[in-house]
Amino acid sequence: MKVLALNKSYIPIRLCSKYATIGKMYTGAVEAMYIMGDSWTPMNWDDWVNLSLQDKWPEGTEFINSVSQRIAIPKVIRYLRYDKVPKVSFRLSRKSIYERDHYTCYLCGDVFSEGKLSIDHVIPLSKGGRSSWENMVTCCKRCNWDKGDKTLSEMKVKPKFMPTKPVLSNMQKLKASVTVHQPEWSLFGF
């Protein structure tokens, strides 16, 4: 189970493991959000441990057991001092370019499996092109072979699309990484 972590301004910033959540709560870095219907109450470690002793938890609530007690895993935590929103960056790689371009050749426009694709430099390296998001694009092996080290104007071909650097907000990246969505997260715009 993942726990939604908010910054101190209640903006979702990451997902944490249940073990990291308990550790952060114990050290006082975060507070747990006790969610009741459409409202929530922030709780520190001691209050959360005392609340965990009650048997009034909704079905499906997960717990971590210690030697002397069981502690409920909150669905949402909030950092007490962290107020930033992480910057989203993408690693430039073959796979990330294929994903950005939806496995589509920029010259013929057909969709291919990964094994039938390659990466093309719009402006060839031999002509001063660089390896960057804006110059690297998905190309099928046949089109890439035909293009070789020619520029698009030398080939007299118009591409189906041009490469761009991906832009994604932290919220979009977080939502894309979620496999199981907790209904309580919607209270915080997630």
SVG drawing of the C-alpha trace seen along z (x, -y; Angstrom):
<svg xmlns="http://www.w3.org/2000/svg" viewBox="-18 -26 48 35">
<polyline fill="none" stroke="black" stroke-width="0.4" points="0.0,0.0 1.2,-3.5 0.5,-6.6 -0.1,-10.0 2.3,-12.6 1.4,-16.3 3.7,-19.2 2.9,-21.6 0.5,-23.5 -1.5,-20.4 -0.3,-19.9 0.3,-16.2 4.0,-15.7 4.8,-12.0 3.8,-8.5 5.5,-6.8 5.8,-3.2 3.9,-2.3 7.3,-1.7 8.7,-5.1 5.4,-6.7 5.6,-5.2 9.3,-6.2 8.5,-9.8 5.6,-10.0 7.7,-8.6 10.5,-11.3 7.9,-14.1 8.6,-15.0 5.0,-14.4 1.6,-14.2 -1.1,-11.7 -4.4,-12.7 -7.3,-11.0 -10.0,-11.0 -13.7,-10.8 -16.0,-11.1 -15.3,-14.4 -13.2,-15.9 -9.8,-15.2 -8.0,-15.8 -4.1,-16.1 -2.6,-13.9 0.9,-13.6 2.6,-10.3 1.2,-10.0 -2.4,-10.8 -2.2,-8.4 -0.8,-5.5 -3.6,-6.1 -6.2,-6.2 -4.7,-2.9 -5.6,-1.1 -9.4,-1.6 -11.2,1.1 -13.3,-1.4 -11.3,-1.3 -12.9,-0.9 -12.6,2.5 -9.5,2.7 -7.4,0.5 -3.8,1.8 -1.7,2.1 1.9,2.6 2.4,4.7 5.1,4.0 6.0,6.1 3.5,4.3 0.9,2.8 -0.5,2.4 -0.4,-0.9 -2.8,-1.9 -1.2,-3.0 -2.7,-6.4 -3.8,-6.9 -2.5,-10.5 0.4,-12.2 1.5,-15.9 5.1,-17.1 5.3,-19.7 8.3,-21.7 8.5,-20.9 6.7,-23.4 8.2,-22.8 6.7,-21.0 9.3,-18.6 10.5,-19.4 9.7,-16.8 12.5,-15.7 12.8,-13.0 15.8,-10.9 16.7,-11.0 16.7,-7.4 15.7,-5.3 12.6,-4.0 11.5,-7.5 11.7,-8.7 9.7,-5.8 7.1,-6.4 7.0,-10.2 6.4,-9.4 3.9,-6.6 6.1,-4.1 5.3,-6.0 7.8,-6.6 8.1,-10.4 8.7,-9.9 6.1,-7.3 3.7,-7.7 3.3,-4.0 3.3,-2.4 5.9,0.3 7.0,2.6 10.1,1.6 12.3,4.1 11.5,2.5 12.3,-1.0 15.4,-3.1 16.3,-6.6 17.0,-9.2 18.7,-12.6 16.6,-15.1 19.8,-17.1 22.4,-14.3 25.3,-14.3 27.6,-14.5 26.0,-17.9 26.3,-19.4 23.1,-17.9 23.0,-17.1 21.6,-14.3 18.6,-16.2 14.9,-15.8 14.4,-18.3 16.6,-16.5 16.0,-12.8 12.9,-11.1 11.4,-7.6 12.0,-6.3 11.4,-2.8 14.5,-1.1 13.6,-1.2 13.0,-5.0 16.1,-5.6 18.1,-3.5 16.7,-5.6 17.4,-8.9 20.9,-8.0 22.8,-11.2 20.7,-13.5 18.7,-16.4 14.9,-16.5 15.4,-19.2 17.9,-17.1 15.4,-14.2 12.6,-16.5 10.3,-14.8 7.9,-16.4 7.9,-14.6 4.6,-13.6 5.6,-15.3 8.7,-17.0 10.3,-16.1 9.7,-18.2 10.9,-18.0 8.2,-16.4 6.3,-18.6 4.5,-17.0 3.5,-18.4 4.4,-16.7 0.7,-15.9 0.4,-14.2 3.5,-12.2 2.2,-11.1 -1.2,-10.1 0.5,-8.1 2.5,-6.1 -0.6,-5.1 -1.7,-1.5 -4.3,-1.5 -6.1,-4.7 -7.4,-5.4 -10.8,-7.2 -9.6,-9.3 -7.0,-10.9 -9.7,-12.8 -10.1,-15.1 -6.7,-16.5 -7.3,-17.0 -5.7,-13.7"/>
</svg>
